[in-house]
Amino acid sequence: MIILLAACGSRLDPETVAQAGGQQPGVDPAADTVPGADPGSDVGPGADTGAGPGTDSGSGSDPGSDPGADPDADTGAPGTDDDATGNTKKASCDGFKNTTGITDDKIVLANVADISGPVPGIFEASQLAVRAYAAFFNSQGDICGRKLEVLPLDSRADAGADQQAYAKACEDAFAAVGSMGAFDSGGVGPAEGCGLPDIRTVSTTSERGACSTCFATYATQPFLIPDSYAKWFMKEHKDATESVGVLWINGGAAPENANYQADAWEKIGWEVDYRQGIDVAEFNFAPYVQQLKDKGIKMVVYTGPYQNTVKLQQAMQQQGYKPDVYLQDPTIYDARYVEQAGSLAEDVYVYSTTDLFENRSNSEIQTYLSWLQQVKPGADPNFYGLYAWSAARLFVEKAIGLGGKLSRSTMIGELAGTKAWTGNGAHSPQNVGGRVTSPCTMVIQYSGGWRKVSPGDFMCGQVVNAK
């Protein structure tokens, strides 16, 4: 997807975070597109089986249909739904050694997330998801006789706190799993310095994305934008894509990422007529809505936390303005957004790389939801939580496959070779080792409930270079 969470001063724009990836090997910054799919193909993994728009088909993608994927790559493919190990072939435990974070009976995994800070609990879902997966796994087995233990740490939406948390993770944990923070650059030095395997939910800053020991299950580059959902809107709402307004929270990496996104859309064929950042502390959205009205904007795309999304939509309602299309990233695919937005949530669109929580036929999704409730009854699932769950699964499968050869360095080597990871069908194939934005997306819409409106499981196309 594009940007997905954003580090923005004292607020978080979930769109920006996921966009900030590391350096992608082999990408020509001058090129407009990055090969990654059959250019003539609209539908990617789990190709359209005849299910029309709005069908909640499972997005357990066929790893073999991921364009450019290594057929031998580890994908976490569907078919291992009830097995916390992914049916990974267990390696011999001969030679297994205790080391930092590993004792005779446990393997300690740190999770560093923004729990306190300006927006309390903003990434608690990531920490809960890792706890949930650990409980799921521990209920079924072990890694060479060791159970998983989660060390929860708070990065407080602060780079300094992230650095402190990762210094502790280096001392007390074997690896970090599912971490999620708006200002994650602080932990780069400690992680690289101690050789800590860091399987993140997503890297939110370019510094973290370039970290040699850090990877993310939601793998992205800030300037590489998938064209699949953009082309879908051109087909389904062509008139709206000819008059687009792009707004974002004006802080952190959000401005750069939102503009990369807008630049890519213009290369694809959209006409972006209005670009505007909104200050973090701004409470009066009326002037921005007036600009949208004056310019005759028909499609609004917003990059920001769901709390501010509601404020923008309320301002639009107060001024009697309703665009033909309102689009945002999965930040608003959250029960809390729907609760706060009420009727304003109707008809909004979201582009995403994960399957729907409403999809009962996706066993991995349902397992995540079930175990999440066991660690915290009443907890709301979200996009970041699902990718953190996926990160925990990735660690487990690699650790079991390594057996007695498990070490920080061998784990990093395994992660570097992971090219089409789907988290057992929970999300589109992600090039974890290459840190490359996935070309595969879906479009969902809220209409009394969330439903998928794009065809098949995921649409796959090209990845546009916005530079």
FENMOWO-V963476 format. One record per residue. N is the residue number from 1. RES is the residue in three letters. SS is DSSP state (A for helix, B for strand, O for the rest). PSI is psi in degrees with one decimal (none if undefined). NEAR is the number of other ideal C-beta (glycine too) atoms within 10 Angstrom. Layout:
n=(N/N)
res=(RES/RES)
ss=(SS/SS)
psi=(PSI/PSI)
near=(NEAR/NEAR)
This chain:
n=(1/2/3/4/5/6/7/8/9/10/11/12/13/14/15/16/17/18/19/20/21/22/23/24/25/26/27/28/29/30/31/32/33/34/35/36/37/38/39/40/41/42/43/44/45/46/47/48/49/50/51/52/53/54/55/56/57/58/59/60/61/62/63/64/65/66/67/68/69/70/71/72/73/74/75/76/77/78/79/80/81/82/83/84/85/86/87/88/89/90/91/92/93/94/95/96/97/98/99/100/101/102/103/104/105/106/107/108/109/110/111/112/113/114/115/116/117/118/119/120/121/122/123/124/125/126/127/128/129/130/131/132/133/134/135/136/137/138/139/140/141/142/143/144/145/146/147/148/149/150/151/152/153/154/155/156/157/158/159/160/161/162/163/164/165/166/167/168/169/170/171/172/173/174/175/176/177/178/179/180/181/182/183/184/185/186/187/188/189/190/191/192/193/194/195/196/197/198/199/200/201/202/203/204/205/206/207/208/209/210/211/212/213/214/215/216/217/218/219/220/221/222/223/224/225/226/227/228/229/230/231/232/233/234/235/236/237/238/239/240/241/242/243/244/245/246/247/248/249/250/251/252/253/254/255/256/257/258/259/260/261/262/263/264/265/266/267/268/269/270/271/272/273/274/275/276/277/278/279/280/281/282/283/284/285/286/287/288/289/290/291/292/293/294/295/296/297/298/299/300/301/302/303/304/305/306/307/308/309/310/311/312/313/314/315/316/317/318/319/320/321/322/323/324/325/326/327/328/329/330/331/332/333/334/335/336/337/338/339/340/341/342/343/344/345/346/347/348/349/350/351/352/353/354/355/356/357/358/359/360/361/362/363/364/365/366/367/368/369/370/371/372/373/374/375/376/377/378/379/380/381/382/383/384/385/386/387/388/389/390/391/392/393/394/395/396/397/398/399/400/401/402/403/404/405/406/407/408/409/410/411/412/413/414/415/416/417/418/419/420/421/422/423/424/425/426/427/428/429/430/431/432/433/434/435/436/437/438/439/440/441/442/443/444/445/446/447/448/449/450/451/452/453/454/455/456/457/458/459/460/461/462/463/464/465/466/467)
res=(MET/ILE/ILE/LEU/LEU/ALA/ALA/CYS/GLY/SER/ARG/LEU/ASP/PRO/GLU/THR/VAL/ALA/GLN/ALA/GLY/GLY/GLN/GLN/PRO/GLY/VAL/ASP/PRO/ALA/ALA/ASP/THR/VAL/PRO/GLY/ALA/ASP/PRO/GLY/SER/ASP/VAL/GLY/PRO/GLY/ALA/ASP/THR/GLY/ALA/GLY/PRO/GLY/THR/ASP/SER/GLY/SER/GLY/SER/ASP/PRO/GLY/SER/ASP/PRO/GLY/ALA/ASP/PRO/ASP/ALA/ASP/THR/GLY/ALA/PRO/GLY/THR/ASP/ASP/ASP/ALA/THR/GLY/ASN/THR/LYS/LYS/ALA/SER/CYS/ASP/GLY/PHE/LYS/ASN/THR/THR/GLY/ILE/THR/ASP/ASP/LYS/ILE/VAL/LEU/ALA/ASN/VAL/ALA/ASP/ILE/SER/GLY/PRO/VAL/PRO/GLY/ILE/PHE/GLU/ALA/SER/GLN/LEU/ALA/VAL/ARG/ALA/TYR/ALA/ALA/PHE/PHE/ASN/SER/GLN/GLY/ASP/ILE/CYS/GLY/ARG/LYS/LEU/GLU/VAL/LEU/PRO/LEU/ASP/SER/ARG/ALA/ASP/ALA/GLY/ALA/ASP/GLN/GLN/ALA/TYR/ALA/LYS/ALA/CYS/GLU/ASP/ALA/PHE/ALA/ALA/VAL/GLY/SER/MET/GLY/ALA/PHE/ASP/SER/GLY/GLY/VAL/GLY/PRO/ALA/GLU/GLY/CYS/GLY/LEU/PRO/ASP/ILE/ARG/THR/VAL/SER/THR/THR/SER/GLU/ARG/GLY/ALA/CYS/SER/THR/CYS/PHE/ALA/THR/TYR/ALA/THR/GLN/PRO/PHE/LEU/ILE/PRO/ASP/SER/TYR/ALA/LYS/TRP/PHE/MET/LYS/GLU/HIS/LYS/ASP/ALA/THR/GLU/SER/VAL/GLY/VAL/LEU/TRP/ILE/ASN/GLY/GLY/ALA/ALA/PRO/GLU/ASN/ALA/ASN/TYR/GLN/ALA/ASP/ALA/TRP/GLU/LYS/ILE/GLY/TRP/GLU/VAL/ASP/TYR/ARG/GLN/GLY/ILE/ASP/VAL/ALA/GLU/PHE/ASN/PHE/ALA/PRO/TYR/VAL/GLN/GLN/LEU/LYS/ASP/LYS/GLY/ILE/LYS/MET/VAL/VAL/TYR/THR/GLY/PRO/TYR/GLN/ASN/THR/VAL/LYS/LEU/GLN/GLN/ALA/MET/GLN/GLN/GLN/GLY/TYR/LYS/PRO/ASP/VAL/TYR/LEU/GLN/ASP/PRO/THR/ILE/TYR/ASP/ALA/ARG/TYR/VAL/GLU/GLN/ALA/GLY/SER/LEU/ALA/GLU/ASP/VAL/TYR/VAL/TYR/SER/THR/THR/ASP/LEU/PHE/GLU/ASN/ARG/SER/ASN/SER/GLU/ILE/GLN/THR/TYR/LEU/SER/TRP/LEU/GLN/GLN/VAL/LYS/PRO/GLY/ALA/ASP/PRO/ASN/PHE/TYR/GLY/LEU/TYR/ALA/TRP/SER/ALA/ALA/ARG/LEU/PHE/VAL/GLU/LYS/ALA/ILE/GLY/LEU/GLY/GLY/LYS/LEU/SER/ARG/SER/THR/MET/ILE/GLY/GLU/LEU/ALA/GLY/THR/LYS/ALA/TRP/THR/GLY/ASN/GLY/ALA/HIS/SER/PRO/GLN/ASN/VAL/GLY/GLY/ARG/VAL/THR/SER/PRO/CYS/THR/MET/VAL/ILE/GLN/TYR/SER/GLY/GLY/TRP/ARG/LYS/VAL/SER/PRO/GLY/ASP/PHE/MET/CYS/GLY/GLN/VAL/VAL/ASN/ALA/LYS)
ss=(O/O/O/O/B/O/B/B/O/O/B/B/O/A/A/A/A/A/A/O/O/O/O/O/O/O/O/O/O/O/O/O/B/B/O/O/O/O/O/O/O/O/O/O/O/O/O/O/O/O/O/O/O/O/O/O/O/O/O/O/O/O/A/A/A/O/O/O/O/O/O/O/O/O/O/O/O/O/O/O/O/O/O/O/O/O/O/O/O/O/O/O/O/O/O/O/O/O/B/O/O/B/O/O/O/B/B/B/B/B/B/B/B/O/O/O/O/O/O/O/O/O/O/A/A/A/A/A/A/A/A/A/A/A/A/A/A/A/O/O/O/O/B/O/O/B/B/B/B/B/B/B/B/B/O/O/O/O/A/A/A/A/A/A/A/A/A/A/A/A/A/A/O/O/B/B/B/O/O/B/O/O/O/A/A/A/A/A/A/A/A/A/A/A/O/O/B/B/B/B/O/O/O/O/O/A/A/A/A/O/O/O/O/B/B/B/O/O/O/O/O/O/O/B/B/B/O/A/A/A/A/A/A/A/A/A/O/A/A/A/A/O/O/B/B/B/B/B/B/B/O/O/O/A/A/A/A/A/A/A/A/A/A/A/A/A/A/A/O/O/O/B/B/B/B/B/B/B/B/O/O/O/O/O/O/A/A/A/A/A/A/A/A/A/O/O/O/O/B/B/B/B/B/O/O/A/A/A/A/A/A/A/A/A/A/A/A/A/O/O/O/O/O/O/B/B/B/B/B/A/A/A/O/O/A/A/A/A/A/A/A/A/A/A/A/O/O/O/B/B/B/B/O/B/O/O/O/O/O/O/O/O/A/A/A/A/A/A/A/A/A/A/A/A/A/O/O/O/O/O/O/O/A/A/A/A/A/A/A/A/A/A/A/A/A/A/A/A/A/A/A/A/A/A/A/O/O/A/A/A/A/A/A/A/A/A/O/O/O/O/B/O/O/O/O/O/B/O/O/B/B/O/O/O/O/B/O/O/O/B/B/B/B/B/B/B/O/O/O/B/B/B/O/O/O/O/O/O/B/B/O/O/B/B/B/O/O)
psi=(-161.5/-103.1/143.7/-0.1/145.8/137.8/118.3/87.9/-122.6/1.6/165.6/131.6/96.3/-7.1/-31.4/-33.5/-51.7/-18.0/-28.8/93.8/-172.1/-164.0/128.7/118.4/137.0/6.1/126.9/111.5/-20.8/-14.7/143.9/-31.3/154.4/121.5/139.9/-3.0/166.5/116.4/-24.0/2.4/131.0/-23.7/132.0/-134.6/138.3/53.4/158.7/121.4/19.5/-4.3/124.6/178.4/140.0/-5.0/131.1/65.1/151.2/143.2/32.4/91.9/143.2/111.4/-26.0/-16.5/2.3/113.1/129.3/3.8/147.3/118.9/-20.1/2.5/151.8/124.7/-15.4/42.1/156.7/161.7/-5.0/32.5/-42.4/11.7/115.8/-12.6/-4.2/21.3/25.0/137.3/121.3/127.0/160.9/142.5/4.4/131.9/-0.2/131.6/138.7/147.0/-166.9/122.4/-0.1/124.6/-170.3/-23.7/-0.7/157.1/119.8/126.6/123.6/146.5/120.8/115.6/155.1/102.0/-49.3/-174.0/-165.4/-34.6/86.3/133.7/12.9/-34.8/26.7/-31.1/-34.4/-41.0/-40.3/-37.4/-39.8/-41.4/-40.6/-42.5/-38.3/-41.9/-41.7/-49.9/-45.2/-24.5/-14.1/-32.5/-151.6/172.6/102.5/46.8/1.6/136.9/164.0/139.8/129.9/129.6/101.7/130.1/149.8/118.9/-6.7/25.4/43.2/129.9/-36.8/-41.3/-33.8/-41.0/-45.2/-41.6/-39.6/-26.9/-39.5/-39.7/-39.4/-36.6/-33.8/-9.9/155.6/-37.4/167.7/138.2/130.9/18.3/151.4/114.9/147.9/-29.0/73.6/10.0/-27.2/-33.3/-2.2/-49.0/-52.7/-42.8/-47.2/-37.8/-36.0/2.6/34.9/121.5/125.5/96.7/92.4/163.0/-50.0/153.4/126.7/-14.3/156.2/-32.5/-42.2/-38.8/-28.3/-2.2/128.0/-22.5/5.6/137.1/169.1/141.8/-22.8/90.5/127.9/162.4/137.1/-27.4/2.4/114.5/125.5/140.1/-5.8/-49.8/-32.0/-39.9/-31.6/-43.2/-34.5/-32.5/-43.9/-27.1/55.7/-44.0/-40.1/-37.0/-7.1/1.5/84.3/138.0/130.1/120.5/154.0/160.8/129.2/76.1/158.5/-138.3/-3.7/-45.7/-46.5/-45.1/-39.9/-37.2/-34.9/-43.8/-49.4/-39.4/-41.6/-42.4/-37.9/-36.1/-33.0/-29.3/-3.3/158.7/107.5/109.3/-9.0/125.1/132.0/127.7/149.2/125.4/148.9/-41.4/4.1/131.7/-13.7/101.1/-2.8/-43.3/-33.7/-38.1/-38.8/-38.9/-40.6/-41.5/-46.1/-34.8/-1.2/34.1/130.8/-17.1/123.8/129.6/124.7/140.0/106.3/171.2/155.1/-27.8/-41.2/-26.4/-45.7/-41.3/-42.7/-44.2/-35.3/-40.1/-38.1/-40.9/-42.3/-29.8/9.8/31.3/126.7/109.2/160.5/-34.1/130.7/121.0/140.0/170.5/-177.9/1.9/-35.8/2.1/74.3/133.0/-29.2/-34.6/-48.2/-40.2/-43.3/-35.3/-30.4/-129.8/-18.7/-18.1/-19.1/130.7/1.3/149.5/151.2/136.0/139.9/164.5/8.2/158.1/166.0/141.2/-24.4/-8.0/98.0/-20.7/-7.4/101.7/-35.7/-44.2/-46.4/-32.9/-42.1/-48.4/-42.0/-48.8/-27.2/-42.1/-26.5/-32.9/-26.6/92.5/132.1/-4.0/142.4/128.5/154.2/178.8/-46.6/-36.7/-40.9/-40.8/-28.4/-40.9/-44.4/-38.1/-39.5/-40.7/-42.1/-43.9/-47.9/-48.1/-40.3/-40.3/-42.3/-38.2/-25.5/-34.3/-125.6/-12.5/3.2/125.7/169.9/-42.8/-39.0/-33.6/-44.1/-40.4/-40.7/-41.3/-38.7/-24.4/4.0/115.4/-21.4/58.9/124.1/1.9/41.0/37.9/11.8/-25.4/174.0/157.0/129.0/130.4/81.0/-48.3/-34.7/-10.9/47.5/134.2/132.9/140.4/-0.6/126.1/170.8/163.6/129.4/160.3/146.0/124.2/79.9/0.8/161.2/138.6/151.4/131.4/-10.4/159.5/156.0/-153.6/-64.1/145.4/136.3/144.5/-131.6/164.8/117.7/131.3/113.7/-6.3/none)
near=(28/30/29/29/34/33/27/32/19/13/26/33/34/33/30/34/35/32/35/30/26/24/10/21/9/7/18/9/9/7/11/13/19/22/12/25/27/16/11/6/16/18/21/31/29/23/17/16/11/8/15/10/13/12/15/18/21/20/30/27/29/18/22/12/21/29/19/16/19/15/10/9/17/23/26/26/21/21/11/18/16/10/15/25/19/23/15/18/9/14/16/10/16/9/10/19/10/13/12/16/22/21/12/7/11/18/24/18/28/26/32/33/30/30/20/15/20/16/15/11/13/24/32/22/27/31/28/27/32/31/24/28/30/25/16/23/22/15/11/11/14/15/22/20/11/21/14/25/16/22/19/15/26/21/29/21/26/19/20/11/21/31/19/19/27/31/18/14/28/20/12/13/26/29/27/30/32/38/35/34/38/34/28/32/21/24/32/24/14/21/29/16/12/16/15/25/26/30/29/31/34/32/33/37/26/18/19/27/27/17/23/13/22/27/27/30/29/33/29/32/26/25/24/27/31/31/25/26/25/23/18/22/24/17/9/15/16/11/10/20/23/15/19/24/23/24/24/28/28/20/23/25/25/30/19/18/30/29/18/24/28/22/19/24/25/14/16/20/14/23/12/20/16/18/15/14/20/24/12/19/10/15/9/10/19/12/11/21/24/13/14/24/14/9/12/10/24/19/26/26/26/26/33/31/24/22/15/24/22/19/18/21/24/16/19/21/13/11/14/8/14/12/19/14/20/24/23/22/28/24/29/28/24/22/13/13/23/19/12/18/18/11/8/20/22/13/14/24/22/23/25/24/30/26/30/20/21/14/21/11/12/25/19/28/28/14/21/27/17/11/21/25/14/13/18/14/7/6/18/17/21/26/29/29/28/30/30/34/35/30/34/28/29/27/29/25/24/24/25/23/18/21/17/13/18/27/17/19/12/15/22/21/15/22/23/15/14/24/23/29/30/30/31/29/27/28/30/32/33/31/24/27/22/21/24/24/29/28/31/32/24/27/20/23/19/20/13/7/11/21/15/24/17/25/21/23/29/32/28/30/27/23/26/27/22/22/15)
